Amino acid sequence: MACSKDGLSKVGKTINGKRQQGIVDNEKGKIIIPIEYDNLSYFNEGLSSASLNMKRGFINKENNTIIPFIYDETGSFNQGVATVSIVTIEDSKRVLRSGLIDKQGNIVVPIDYESLYLDNESGLYHAVKNNQHGFINSDGKTIIPLKYDYIHSFSEGLVVVEKDKKYGVLDIKDKEVVPLIYDNATLYTNGLLRVQKGSLYGFIDKKGKVVIDFKYKDIGNFSEELVEVMIGDKWGFIDIDEQIIVPPQFDKTEFFREGFASVQINGKWGVIDREGSWIVPTIYDSIGTFKNGKAKVSLNREIFHMDTQGNLTEYASSSGYFYDDFGKNPVR
């Protein structure tokens, strides 16, 4: 039982060569959902999305089928509705169509969207039809028209939209906050948006005002009041006033965490502090991000834990691969 939720854990075993799942009550040590399903989700709003014979439906904690196993994909229930999808054949091609159902299985949003998924911040559903993106609510009402080539997730009350390879920003009422004039944009973080204009990068605020001018070949995201910038072919760090705090001298950099940043020169990694002073020389094959005073480092395909003084505190493994603690790619 690798993980749990609300005192329940998923369990599985192989039956007649087929892997199947059930759910156990941890406190009672009792299986409450028999090990007979191809796949199960944990319970959301009293229902679990389950797979049986390659179709999905919903069951309750008494293992009663509440919504029949007729769908090809299902999401979890949120505020009384869940996404469901059915594979259809259109022009001799298999096409997935999605909509919303309520907890009685009634269709509340027609199953005719190419994609439909919940945006956690806004509570709206990112919808796609005819390759055009927008947002609808759980009743199917259009909140942001489906007319954009792509729409990001909401971030700090705003959403980045793309049309004809230009990017701008809308609020949740479909009001244009930043016109579609930029060549790239991501998500707002701490009130700032990283944007590209031509071949250069900078930052704007929530009103579209330029905060960091467009003069950098590349730029990271602010962390601990500093941001990585590329000047020429080297990386350094500046503050919000565009004062150079750590001069550009590195081939690669990671963001600051707990007052330290990993930097690379000539293929080897070391660690600097916020003043740019060396804490660890560039001798390692990789260095992860610091968390609770420790970071993972690799050297000659062996992995160690390192403290903020550069001391190796314990041996981790000999695989040569690790994931850092913030969802980055595996490092070796």
C-alpha positions as a Markdown table, in Angstrom:
| # | Residue | x | y | z |
|---|---|---|---|---|
| 1 | Met | 0.0 | 0.0 | 0.0 |
| 2 | Ala | 2.1 | 2.9 | -1.3 |
| 3 | Cys | -0.2 | 5.8 | -0.5 |
| 4 | Ser | -3.5 | 6.5 | 1.3 |
| 5 | Lys | -6.3 | 9.0 | 1.3 |
| 6 | Asp | -8.9 | 9.6 | 4.0 |
| 7 | Gly | -7.8 | 6.5 | 5.8 |
| 8 | Leu | -8.2 | 4.3 | 2.7 |
| 9 | Ser | -5.6 | 2.6 | 0.6 |
| 10 | Lys | -5.7 | 1.0 | -2.8 |
| 11 | Val | -4.6 | -2.6 | -2.9 |
| 12 | Gly | -4.1 | -5.0 | -5.9 |
| 13 | Lys | -3.2 | -8.5 | -6.9 |
| 14 | Thr | -2.9 | -10.5 | -10.1 |
| 15 | Ile | -5.8 | -12.7 | -10.8 |
| 16 | Asn | -5.6 | -15.1 | -13.8 |
| 17 | Gly | -2.7 | -13.0 | -15.2 |
| 18 | Lys | -4.7 | -9.8 | -14.9 |
| 19 | Arg | -3.8 | -7.0 | -12.4 |
| 20 | Gln | -6.8 | -5.9 | -10.4 |
| 21 | Gln | -7.5 | -3.4 | -7.6 |
| 22 | Gly | -9.7 | -2.8 | -4.6 |
| 23 | Ile | -9.7 | -0.5 | -1.6 |
| 24 | Val | -9.0 | -1.3 | 2.1 |
| 25 | Asp | -10.0 | 0.6 | 5.2 |
| 26 | Asn | -6.7 | 1.1 | 7.0 |
| 27 | Glu | -8.0 | 1.5 | 10.5 |
| 28 | Lys | -10.3 | -1.6 | 10.3 |
| 29 | Gly | -7.9 | -3.6 | 8.2 |
| 30 | Lys | -10.9 | -4.5 | 6.1 |
| 31 | Ile | -11.4 | -4.6 | 2.3 |
| 32 | Ile | -14.4 | -2.4 | 1.6 |
| 33 | Ile | -14.1 | -2.5 | -2.2 |
| 34 | Pro | -13.3 | -6.0 | -3.5 |
| 35 | Ile | -10.2 | -6.6 | -5.6 |
| 36 | Glu | -12.1 | -7.0 | -8.9 |
| 37 | Tyr | -11.6 | -3.7 | -10.8 |
| 38 | Asp | -9.1 | -3.0 | -13.5 |
| 39 | Asn | -8.4 | 0.4 | -11.9 |
| 40 | Leu | -9.9 | 2.6 | -9.2 |
| 41 | Ser | -9.6 | 6.2 | -8.0 |
| 42 | Tyr | -10.0 | 7.3 | -4.4 |
| 43 | Phe | -13.4 | 8.6 | -3.4 |
| 44 | Asn | -14.3 | 12.2 | -4.2 |
| 45 | Glu | -17.7 | 13.4 | -3.0 |
| 46 | Gly | -18.5 | 9.8 | -2.1 |
| 47 | Leu | -17.9 | 8.2 | -5.5 |
| 48 | Ser | -14.9 | 6.4 | -7.0 |
| 49 | Ser | -14.2 | 6.3 | -10.7 |
| 50 | Ala | -13.7 | 2.6 | -11.5 |
| 51 | Ser | -12.7 | 0.6 | -14.6 |
| 52 | Leu | -14.2 | -2.8 | -15.4 |
| 53 | Asn | -13.8 | -4.6 | -18.7 |
| 54 | Met | -12.2 | -1.5 | -20.3 |
| 55 | Lys | -15.2 | 0.7 | -19.5 |
| 56 | Arg | -15.4 | 3.3 | -16.6 |
| 57 | Gly | -18.2 | 4.1 | -14.3 |
| 58 | Phe | -18.7 | 5.2 | -10.6 |
| 59 | Ile | -19.2 | 3.2 | -7.4 |
| 60 | Asn | -19.9 | 4.2 | -3.8 |
| 61 | Lys | -18.3 | 3.0 | -0.6 |
| 62 | Glu | -20.7 | 0.1 | -0.4 |
| 63 | Asn | -19.5 | -1.1 | -3.9 |
| 64 | Asn | -22.8 | -0.2 | -5.5 |
| 65 | Thr | -22.7 | 0.9 | -9.1 |
| 66 | Ile | -24.1 | 4.4 | -9.1 |
| 67 | Ile | -23.2 | 5.3 | -12.7 |
| 68 | Pro | -23.0 | 2.5 | -15.2 |
| 69 | Phe | -19.7 | 1.4 | -16.8 |
| 70 | Ile | -20.3 | 3.0 | -20.2 |
| 71 | Tyr | -17.6 | 5.6 | -20.5 |
| 72 | Asp | -14.1 | 5.3 | -21.9 |
| 73 | Glu | -12.6 | 8.0 | -19.6 |
| 74 | Thr | -13.8 | 9.7 | -16.4 |
| 75 | Gly | -12.6 | 12.3 | -14.1 |
| 76 | Ser | -13.3 | 12.7 | -10.4 |
| 77 | Phe | -16.4 | 14.5 | -9.0 |
| 78 | Asn | -16.0 | 18.2 | -8.1 |
| 79 | Gln | -18.9 | 20.3 | -6.8 |
| 80 | Gly | -21.4 | 17.7 | -8.0 |
| 81 | Val | -20.1 | 17.1 | -11.6 |
| 82 | Ala | -17.5 | 15.0 | -13.3 |
| 83 | Thr | -16.0 | 14.9 | -16.7 |
| 84 | Val | -16.8 | 11.8 | -18.8 |
| 85 | Ser | -15.6 | 10.9 | -22.3 |
| 86 | Ile | -16.7 | 8.5 | -25.0 |
| 87 | Val | -14.7 | 7.3 | -28.1 |
| 88 | Thr | -16.7 | 7.9 | -31.3 |
| 89 | Ile | -15.9 | 7.1 | -34.9 |
| 90 | Glu | -15.8 | 10.2 | -37.1 |
| 91 | Asp | -14.6 | 10.0 | -40.7 |
| 92 | Ser | -13.2 | 6.5 | -40.0 |
| 93 | Lys | -11.1 | 7.9 | -37.1 |
| 94 | Arg | -11.4 | 7.3 | -33.4 |
| 95 | Val | -12.3 | 10.6 | -31.7 |
| 96 | Leu | -12.6 | 11.2 | -27.9 |
| 97 | Arg | -15.6 | 13.5 | -27.0 |
| 98 | Ser | -16.1 | 14.8 | -23.5 |
| 99 | Gly | -18.9 | 16.4 | -21.4 |
| 100 | Leu | -20.1 | 16.6 | -17.8 |
| 101 | Ile | -22.5 | 14.4 | -15.7 |
| 102 | Asp | -24.0 | 14.9 | -12.3 |
| 103 | Lys | -24.0 | 12.4 | -9.5 |
| 104 | Gln | -27.2 | 10.7 | -10.8 |
| 105 | Gly | -25.5 | 10.1 | -14.1 |
| 106 | Asn | -27.5 | 12.9 | -15.9 |
| 107 | Ile | -25.6 | 14.7 | -18.7 |
| 108 | Val | -25.4 | 18.3 | -17.7 |
| 109 | Val | -22.9 | 19.4 | -20.5 |
| 110 | Pro | -23.2 | 17.6 | -23.8 |
| 111 | Ile | -20.5 | 15.1 | -24.6 |
| 112 | Asp | -19.3 | 16.9 | -27.7 |
| 113 | Tyr | -16.1 | 18.7 | -26.6 |
| 114 | Glu | -12.7 | 17.5 | -27.9 |
| 115 | Ser | -11.2 | 18.2 | -24.5 |
| 116 | Leu | -12.8 | 19.3 | -21.2 |
| 117 | Tyr | -11.0 | 19.5 | -17.9 |
| 118 | Leu | -11.3 | 21.4 | -14.6 |
| 119 | Asp | -9.2 | 24.5 | -14.0 |
| 120 | Asn | -8.5 | 24.3 | -10.3 |
| 121 | Glu | -8.0 | 28.0 | -9.5 |
| 122 | Ser | -11.1 | 29.4 | -11.3 |
| 123 | Gly | -13.4 | 26.4 | -11.0 |
| 124 | Leu | -14.2 | 26.7 | -14.7 |
| 125 | Tyr | -13.7 | 24.0 | -17.4 |
| 126 | His | -11.1 | 24.4 | -20.1 |
| 127 | Ala | -13.0 | 23.4 | -23.2 |
| 128 | Val | -11.9 | 22.7 | -26.7 |
| 129 | Lys | -14.2 | 22.4 | -29.8 |
| 130 | Asn | -13.0 | 22.6 | -33.4 |
| 131 | Asn | -9.5 | 23.1 | -32.1 |
| 132 | Gln | -10.6 | 26.4 | -30.4 |
| 133 | His | -10.0 | 26.9 | -26.7 |
| 134 | Gly | -12.1 | 28.7 | -24.1 |
| 135 | Phe | -13.8 | 28.2 | -20.7 |
| 136 | Ile | -17.2 | 27.1 | -19.7 |
| 137 | Asn | -18.8 | 26.7 | -16.2 |
| 138 | Ser | -20.3 | 23.5 | -14.8 |
| 139 | Asp | -23.7 | 24.4 | -16.3 |
| 140 | Gly | -22.2 | 24.6 | -19.8 |
| 141 | Lys | -22.4 | 28.4 | -20.0 |
| 142 | Thr | -19.6 | 30.0 | -22.0 |
| 143 | Ile | -17.5 | 32.2 | -19.8 |
| 144 | Ile | -14.6 | 32.8 | -22.2 |
| 145 | Pro | -15.5 | 32.2 | -25.8 |
| 146 | Leu | -13.9 | 29.2 | -27.6 |
| 147 | Lys | -12.0 | 31.3 | -30.1 |
| 148 | Tyr | -8.4 | 31.0 | -29.0 |
| 149 | Asp | -5.7 | 28.7 | -30.4 |
| 150 | Tyr | -4.6 | 27.9 | -26.8 |
| 151 | Ile | -5.4 | 29.0 | -23.3 |
| 152 | His | -3.2 | 28.4 | -20.2 |
| 153 | Ser | -4.5 | 27.7 | -16.7 |
| 154 | Phe | -5.7 | 30.6 | -14.6 |
| 155 | Ser | -3.0 | 32.0 | -12.4 |
| 156 | Glu | -3.5 | 34.7 | -9.8 |
| 157 | Gly | -7.0 | 35.5 | -11.3 |
| 158 | Leu | -5.7 | 35.9 | -14.8 |
| 159 | Val | -5.2 | 33.7 | -17.8 |
| 160 | Val | -2.8 | 33.8 | -20.8 |
| 161 | Val | -4.4 | 33.3 | -24.2 |
| 162 | Glu | -2.9 | 32.7 | -27.6 |
| 163 | Lys | -4.3 | 33.6 | -31.0 |
| 164 | Asp | -2.5 | 33.7 | -34.3 |
| 165 | Lys | 0.8 | 33.2 | -32.5 |
| 166 | Lys | 0.3 | 36.2 | -30.3 |
| 167 | Tyr | -0.2 | 36.2 | -26.5 |
| 168 | Gly | -2.2 | 38.3 | -24.2 |
| 169 | Val | -4.1 | 38.2 | -20.9 |
| 170 | Leu | -7.8 | 38.0 | -19.8 |
| 171 | Asp | -9.5 | 38.2 | -16.5 |
| 172 | Ile | -12.2 | 35.7 | -15.4 |
| 173 | Lys | -14.9 | 38.0 | -16.8 |
| 174 | Asp | -13.4 | 37.8 | -20.3 |
| 175 | Lys | -12.0 | 41.4 | -20.1 |
| 176 | Glu | -8.7 | 41.9 | -22.0 |
| 177 | Val | -6.1 | 43.0 | -19.4 |
| 178 | Val | -3.0 | 42.7 | -21.7 |
| 179 | Pro | -3.5 | 42.9 | -25.5 |
| 180 | Leu | -2.3 | 40.0 | -27.7 |
| 181 | Ile | 1.0 | 41.6 | -28.7 |
| 182 | Tyr | 3.6 | 39.2 | -27.2 |
| 183 | Asp | 5.4 | 36.3 | -28.9 |
| 184 | Asn | 5.3 | 34.0 | -25.8 |
| 185 | Ala | 4.0 | 34.1 | -22.2 |
| 186 | Thr | 3.5 | 31.6 | -19.4 |
| 187 | Leu | 1.8 | 32.0 | -16.0 |
| 188 | Tyr | 1.7 | 34.8 | -13.5 |
| 189 | Thr | 3.9 | 34.2 | -10.4 |
| 190 | Asn | 3.9 | 36.7 | -7.6 |
| 191 | Gly | 2.2 | 39.3 | -9.8 |
| 192 | Leu | 4.6 | 39.1 | -12.6 |
| 193 | Leu | 4.4 | 37.4 | -16.1 |
| 194 | Arg | 7.4 | 36.3 | -18.1 |
| 195 | Val | 6.9 | 37.4 | -21.7 |
| 196 | Gln | 8.8 | 37.3 | -25.0 |
| 197 | Lys | 8.9 | 40.2 | -27.4 |
| 198 | Gly | 10.7 | 39.4 | -30.6 |
| 199 | Ser | 13.8 | 37.5 | -29.6 |
| 200 | Leu | 14.1 | 39.0 | -26.1 |
| 201 | Tyr | 12.5 | 38.4 | -22.7 |
| 202 | Gly | 11.2 | 40.5 | -19.8 |
| 203 | Phe | 8.4 | 40.8 | -17.2 |
| 204 | Ile | 5.1 | 42.6 | -17.1 |
| 205 | Asp | 2.8 | 43.2 | -14.1 |
| 206 | Lys | -0.9 | 42.5 | -13.9 |
| 207 | Lys | -1.8 | 45.7 | -15.7 |
| 208 | Gly | 0.6 | 45.0 | -18.6 |
| 209 | Lys | 3.2 | 47.5 | -17.3 |
| 210 | Val | 6.8 | 46.5 | -18.2 |
| 211 | Val | 8.7 | 45.7 | -15.0 |
| 212 | Ile | 11.8 | 44.0 | -16.4 |
| 213 | Asp | 12.8 | 45.5 | -19.8 |
| 214 | Phe | 13.0 | 43.3 | -23.0 |
| 215 | Lys | 16.8 | 43.0 | -23.3 |
| 216 | Tyr | 17.6 | 39.5 | -22.2 |
| 217 | Lys | 18.2 | 36.5 | -24.4 |
| 218 | Asp | 16.4 | 34.3 | -21.9 |
| 219 | Ile | 15.1 | 34.7 | -18.4 |
| 220 | Gly | 13.9 | 32.4 | -15.6 |
| 221 | Asn | 11.2 | 33.1 | -12.9 |
| 222 | Phe | 11.7 | 35.1 | -9.7 |
| 223 | Ser | 12.6 | 33.1 | -6.7 |
| 224 | Glu | 13.6 | 34.7 | -3.4 |
| 225 | Glu | 13.6 | 38.1 | -5.1 |
| 226 | Leu | 16.1 | 37.2 | -7.7 |
| 227 | Val | 15.8 | 35.9 | -11.3 |
| 228 | Glu | 18.2 | 34.2 | -13.7 |
| 229 | Val | 18.9 | 36.1 | -16.8 |
| 230 | Met | 21.0 | 35.3 | -19.9 |
| 231 | Ile | 23.3 | 38.1 | -21.1 |
| 232 | Gly | 25.4 | 37.2 | -24.1 |
| 233 | Asp | 25.9 | 33.5 | -23.7 |
| 234 | Lys | 26.2 | 33.4 | -19.9 |
| 235 | Trp | 23.7 | 33.3 | -17.0 |
| 236 | Gly | 23.6 | 35.5 | -13.9 |
| 237 | Phe | 21.1 | 36.9 | -11.5 |
| 238 | Ile | 19.3 | 40.3 | -11.2 |
| 239 | Asp | 16.8 | 41.8 | -8.8 |
| 240 | Ile | 13.4 | 43.4 | -9.5 |
| 241 | Asp | 15.2 | 46.8 | -10.1 |
| 242 | Glu | 17.4 | 45.1 | -12.8 |
| 243 | Gln | 20.5 | 45.5 | -10.6 |
| 244 | Ile | 23.0 | 42.8 | -11.4 |
| 245 | Ile | 23.4 | 40.8 | -8.2 |
| 246 | Val | 25.5 | 37.9 | -9.5 |
| 247 | Pro | 27.3 | 38.8 | -12.8 |
| 248 | Pro | 26.7 | 36.5 | -15.8 |
| 249 | Gln | 29.4 | 33.9 | -15.8 |
| 250 | Phe | 27.6 | 30.5 | -15.8 |
| 251 | Asp | 26.6 | 28.1 | -18.5 |
| 252 | Lys | 23.4 | 27.0 | -16.7 |
| 253 | Thr | 21.7 | 28.0 | -13.5 |
| 254 | Glu | 18.8 | 26.9 | -11.2 |
| 255 | Phe | 16.6 | 29.2 | -9.2 |
| 256 | Phe | 17.5 | 30.2 | -5.6 |
| 257 | Arg | 16.0 | 28.1 | -2.8 |
| 258 | Glu | 16.8 | 28.6 | 0.9 |
| 259 | Gly | 19.4 | 31.2 | -0.1 |
| 260 | Phe | 21.4 | 29.0 | -2.5 |
| 261 | Ala | 21.4 | 28.3 | -6.2 |
| 262 | Ser | 23.1 | 25.5 | -8.3 |
| 263 | Val | 25.2 | 26.7 | -11.2 |
| 264 | Gln | 27.1 | 25.0 | -13.9 |
| 265 | Ile | 30.5 | 25.8 | -15.6 |
| 266 | Asn | 32.1 | 23.6 | -18.2 |
| 267 | Gly | 29.6 | 20.7 | -17.5 |
| 268 | Lys | 30.2 | 20.6 | -13.7 |
| 269 | Trp | 27.9 | 22.0 | -11.0 |
| 270 | Gly | 28.5 | 23.9 | -7.8 |
| 271 | Val | 26.6 | 26.1 | -5.4 |
| 272 | Ile | 26.6 | 29.9 | -4.8 |
| 273 | Asp | 24.8 | 32.1 | -2.2 |
| 274 | Arg | 22.8 | 35.2 | -2.9 |
| 275 | Glu | 25.9 | 37.4 | -3.0 |
| 276 | Gly | 27.5 | 35.1 | -5.6 |
| 277 | Ser | 30.1 | 33.7 | -3.2 |
| 278 | Trp | 31.0 | 30.1 | -3.8 |
| 279 | Ile | 29.7 | 27.6 | -1.3 |
| 280 | Val | 30.6 | 24.5 | -3.3 |
| 281 | Pro | 33.0 | 24.5 | -6.3 |
| 282 | Thr | 31.9 | 23.2 | -9.7 |
| 283 | Ile | 33.0 | 19.6 | -9.2 |
| 284 | Tyr | 29.7 | 17.6 | -9.3 |
| 285 | Asp | 27.8 | 16.0 | -12.2 |
| 286 | Ser | 24.5 | 17.4 | -10.9 |
| 287 | Ile | 23.1 | 19.2 | -7.9 |
| 288 | Gly | 19.4 | 19.3 | -7.0 |
| 289 | Thr | 17.5 | 22.0 | -5.3 |
| 290 | Phe | 17.9 | 22.6 | -1.6 |
| 291 | Lys | 15.1 | 21.6 | 0.7 |
| 292 | Asn | 15.3 | 21.7 | 4.5 |
| 293 | Gly | 19.0 | 22.4 | 4.3 |
| 294 | Lys | 19.9 | 19.5 | 2.0 |
| 295 | Ala | 20.3 | 18.9 | -1.7 |
| 296 | Lys | 21.0 | 15.7 | -3.7 |
| 297 | Val | 24.3 | 15.7 | -5.6 |
| 298 | Ser | 25.7 | 13.1 | -8.0 |
| 299 | Leu | 29.4 | 12.3 | -8.8 |
| 300 | Asn | 30.6 | 9.4 | -10.9 |
| 301 | Arg | 27.1 | 8.0 | -10.9 |
| 302 | Glu | 26.8 | 7.9 | -7.1 |
| 303 | Ile | 24.3 | 10.1 | -5.3 |
| 304 | Phe | 24.8 | 11.8 | -1.9 |
| 305 | His | 23.0 | 14.3 | 0.3 |
| 306 | Met | 24.8 | 17.5 | 0.8 |
| 307 | Asp | 24.3 | 20.2 | 3.4 |
| 308 | Thr | 24.5 | 24.0 | 2.9 |
| 309 | Gln | 28.2 | 24.0 | 3.9 |
| 310 | Gly | 29.0 | 21.6 | 1.1 |
| 311 | Asn | 29.5 | 18.6 | 3.4 |
| 312 | Leu | 28.3 | 15.2 | 2.1 |
| 313 | Thr | 26.0 | 14.0 | 4.9 |
| 314 | Glu | 24.9 | 10.6 | 3.7 |
| 315 | Tyr | 25.1 | 8.2 | 0.8 |
| 316 | Ala | 21.9 | 8.0 | -1.2 |
| 317 | Ser | 22.3 | 5.5 | -4.1 |
| 318 | Ser | 24.5 | 4.3 | -7.0 |
| 319 | Ser | 21.9 | 4.6 | -9.8 |
| 320 | Gly | 23.3 | 7.9 | -11.0 |
| 321 | Tyr | 19.7 | 9.2 | -11.5 |
| 322 | Phe | 17.5 | 11.2 | -9.2 |
| 323 | Tyr | 14.5 | 13.5 | -9.2 |
| 324 | Asp | 14.7 | 16.7 | -7.3 |
| 325 | Asp | 12.0 | 17.8 | -4.9 |
| 326 | Phe | 10.2 | 20.3 | -7.1 |
| 327 | Gly | 9.1 | 18.2 | -10.1 |
| 328 | Lys | 12.0 | 18.8 | -12.4 |
| 329 | Asn | 13.3 | 16.2 | -14.9 |
| 330 | Pro | 15.4 | 13.3 | -13.7 |
| 331 | Val | 19.1 | 14.4 | -13.4 |
| 332 | Arg | 22.1 | 12.2 | -13.8 |
